[in-house]
Amino acid sequence: MSYAIEAEGLVKRFGSTVALDGVNLAVPTGKVLGVLGPNGAGKTTAVRVLATLLRADEGWARVGGYDVAKQSTAVRGIIGLTGQYASVDEDLSGTENLVLIGKLLGLSKAAAKVRAAELLAKFELTDAASRSVKTYSGGMRRRTDLAASLVGRPQVLFLDEPTTGLDPHSRNEVWATVRGLVDDGVTVLLTTQYLEEADQLADLITVIDHGKVIAAGTPHELKRRTGGQSMQIRPTVVADIPAVAAILRELTGLDPIIDTDNGVLSTPVDNPLLLSTVVRRLDDAGITADELGLRLPSLDDVFLTLTGRTGSTTPATEGSLA
């Protein structure tokens, strides 16, 4: 298997603070690695090291086969980077921004215009191409920022919390864009605090906390590692909740968790065949359910188990030691 990104034993200190403490990463070519972690975990620092913006104090990393410390110029030639905030000039139009970047990358003015037009079309920004970016919506600005990172046709793209501050619709637009890039063969390293984002986009997930990798695997593997399945039941009639709770208690020996706001009962189960038994018992009792099934732990459950904290639904801004 070929790897677009490899890192081993990365350590980065800022004075007495250890931002990275022996981080290992491996991203197969053409895949998406989601780097998940709480605010200040070390995610942004890892991206900055891999993108040659910071030099690690210990360890090594290669991107596209190039050593990030010894061959930084070569690395910069094959990567794109989108940070937490749009880096395009708001006073320039979408076209002017992309042409400027193209010329900075060594393209002729004509070639830069062609590339800008291609990207604006790809990101569905052609109609707004001549308008200043300050008139764009949040989602449009983010797509323009992504387009800017692709002017040089990168093999590897670093996305550092790319949907920070976006509304759900704009976030979905960015997700669709990322999927399209992967379909085109781009390798993506995505840092995020959105658990749903990691679940939607990542082929592999690495969880970082306090500068250390505390778990790694596919989303499915991480969910499996957290624990067994849980059964969820939503009785059609709210008044049946006590009777359902009694049935679950008898069959599992555990007191079910009752979400009174949503009328849902849930309990851990280690035997999926128990579901059919519950169905029979509910039928015998004349109880119907609008919802009845088994589910694996969510990434939120994984995050809570591994870090002792729930995942953020509205990511905060990471500081310089993030």
SVG drawing of the C-alpha trace seen along z (x, -y; Angstrom):
<svg xmlns="http://www.w3.org/2000/svg" viewBox="-53 -46 70 61">
<polyline fill="none" stroke="black" stroke-width="0.4" points="0.0,0.0 1.3,-3.5 1.0,-6.3 0.5,-9.9 1.2,-11.0 3.4,-9.3 4.6,-10.5 6.3,-8.8 7.1,-10.1 6.3,-13.8 7.0,-16.0 6.5,-19.7 7.0,-21.9 6.2,-25.5 8.2,-26.4 7.0,-24.1 3.9,-23.1 4.1,-19.8 1.7,-20.3 2.6,-17.0 3.8,-14.1 5.0,-11.3 2.2,-11.4 2.1,-8.7 0.0,-9.0 -0.4,-7.1 -2.8,-8.1 -3.1,-5.8 -3.1,-7.6 -6.6,-8.7 -8.1,-8.3 -9.5,-10.7 -8.0,-10.7 -10.2,-12.5 -8.1,-13.8 -10.5,-14.2 -9.9,-15.8 -11.0,-18.4 -10.0,-22.0 -6.3,-22.3 -5.6,-18.6 -2.8,-19.2 -4.6,-18.9 -3.7,-22.2 -0.1,-21.8 0.1,-18.5 -1.2,-20.0 1.3,-22.9 4.2,-20.4 3.0,-18.3 2.5,-21.4 6.1,-22.6 4.8,-25.7 6.4,-24.4 9.4,-22.2 9.0,-19.2 11.4,-19.0 11.5,-15.2 10.3,-12.6 9.9,-12.6 7.2,-13.0 6.8,-12.5 4.2,-13.9 4.0,-12.4 7.3,-10.7 9.1,-13.9 10.6,-14.6 8.8,-17.7 12.0,-19.0 14.6,-18.2 12.5,-18.6 10.1,-21.3 10.0,-23.0 9.1,-19.8 6.3,-19.2 4.9,-22.6 4.7,-21.9 2.3,-19.0 0.0,-20.2 -2.9,-22.5 -3.9,-23.9 -7.2,-25.4 -7.2,-26.8 -10.0,-27.5 -10.8,-30.8 -11.0,-31.9 -7.7,-33.3 -8.9,-34.9 -9.0,-38.7 -12.5,-39.9 -12.0,-43.1 -11.1,-41.0 -13.5,-39.0 -13.5,-35.2 -11.7,-35.3 -9.1,-37.9 -8.3,-35.8 -7.7,-32.6 -5.7,-34.4 -3.5,-36.1 -2.7,-32.7 -2.1,-31.1 0.4,-33.8 2.1,-33.5 2.5,-29.8 4.2,-30.6 1.4,-30.3 1.2,-32.7 -1.7,-35.2 -3.5,-33.3 -3.0,-29.9 -4.1,-31.4 -7.3,-32.7 -8.1,-29.3 -7.4,-27.5 -9.5,-30.0 -12.4,-29.5 -12.1,-25.7 -12.2,-25.9 -15.0,-28.4 -17.1,-26.2 -16.2,-23.1 -17.3,-24.8 -20.4,-26.3 -19.2,-29.9 -19.2,-31.0 -22.2,-33.2 -20.5,-35.1 -17.0,-35.0 -16.9,-38.8 -18.3,-39.9 -16.1,-40.8 -15.8,-38.0 -17.2,-40.1 -20.6,-39.8 -20.4,-36.0 -22.3,-33.8 -20.3,-31.8 -20.5,-28.7 -19.4,-30.5 -16.4,-32.0 -15.4,-28.5 -15.7,-27.0 -13.6,-29.9 -11.0,-29.2 -11.0,-25.5 -10.7,-26.4 -7.7,-28.6 -6.0,-25.7 -6.4,-23.7 -5.0,-26.1 -1.7,-24.2 -3.4,-20.8 -2.2,-19.4 -1.9,-15.7 -2.5,-16.1 -5.0,-18.6 -4.9,-19.6 -8.3,-20.9 -8.1,-22.4 -11.6,-22.5 -12.9,-23.6 -16.6,-24.0 -16.0,-26.1 -18.8,-28.6 -20.9,-27.4 -24.6,-26.7 -25.7,-23.1 -26.5,-23.8 -23.1,-25.4 -21.4,-22.6 -23.1,-20.0 -21.9,-21.9 -18.3,-21.7 -18.7,-18.0 -19.9,-17.4 -16.9,-19.3 -14.5,-17.2 -16.1,-14.0 -15.6,-15.2 -11.9,-15.9 -11.4,-12.4 -13.1,-11.0 -10.5,-12.8 -7.7,-11.0 -6.8,-13.7 -5.6,-12.6 -7.2,-14.5 -6.3,-15.1 -9.2,-16.7 -9.1,-18.0 -12.5,-18.5 -14.4,-18.6 -17.7,-17.8 -18.2,-14.1 -20.8,-13.9 -18.2,-15.4 -15.7,-12.7 -18.3,-10.0 -19.5,-11.4 -16.1,-12.0 -13.3,-9.9 -12.1,-6.5 -9.9,-6.4 -10.0,-8.3 -7.2,-9.3 -8.2,-10.6 -5.7,-13.0 -5.9,-14.3 -3.2,-16.2 -0.9,-15.8 -1.1,-12.0 -2.8,-9.6 -5.2,-7.7 -7.1,-5.7 -7.0,-5.0 -9.0,-3.0 -12.0,-3.1 -15.2,-4.7 -16.7,-1.2 -13.7,0.1 -13.7,-2.7 -17.4,-2.3 -16.9,1.4 -14.0,0.7 -16.2,-1.5 -18.6,1.3 -21.5,3.4 -24.8,2.5 -27.7,0.7 -31.4,1.3 -33.7,-1.7 -37.5,-1.6 -39.9,-4.4 -43.4,-3.2 -46.3,-4.6 -48.1,-5.4 -46.1,-7.3 -48.1,-5.7 -46.5,-2.4 -43.0,-3.5 -43.1,-2.0 -44.3,1.4 -41.5,1.4 -38.9,0.5 -40.1,3.5 -39.7,5.8 -36.2,4.6 -35.2,4.8 -36.4,8.4 -34.6,9.4 -31.3,7.6 -31.0,7.2 -30.3,3.5 -32.4,0.4 -32.9,-1.2 -32.1,-4.8 -35.3,-6.8 -35.3,-9.9 -38.5,-11.4 -38.4,-14.3 -38.4,-12.0 -40.1,-9.0 -37.2,-6.7 -35.8,-3.9 -32.3,-2.5 -30.2,0.2 -27.0,2.0 -27.3,5.5 -24.7,8.1 -26.9,10.5 -28.6,9.2 -31.0,12.1 -32.6,10.4 -34.3,8.1 -36.7,10.8 -37.5,11.7 -38.4,8.1 -40.6,7.9 -42.5,11.0 -42.9,9.7 -44.1,6.3 -46.6,8.1 -47.9,10.3 -48.4,7.1 -50.2,5.4 -47.6,2.6 -46.7,1.0 -43.5,-1.0 -42.8,-3.7 -39.1,-2.9 -37.4,0.4 -33.9,1.4 -30.2,2.0 -27.5,-0.5 -23.7,-0.6 -22.1,-3.3 -21.9,-6.7 -18.6,-8.6 -19.9,-10.8 -19.9,-7.7 -16.4,-6.9 -15.2,-10.4 -16.7,-10.4 -15.2,-7.0 -11.8,-7.9 -11.4,-11.5 -13.9,-11.8 -15.6,-14.7 -18.4,-14.9 -17.6,-16.2 -18.3,-19.8 -21.3,-20.6 -20.0,-24.1 -16.2,-24.0 -14.3,-26.6 -11.3,-28.3 -8.0,-26.5 -5.2,-28.7 -1.6,-28.5 -1.0,-25.4 -4.0,-23.5"/>
</svg>
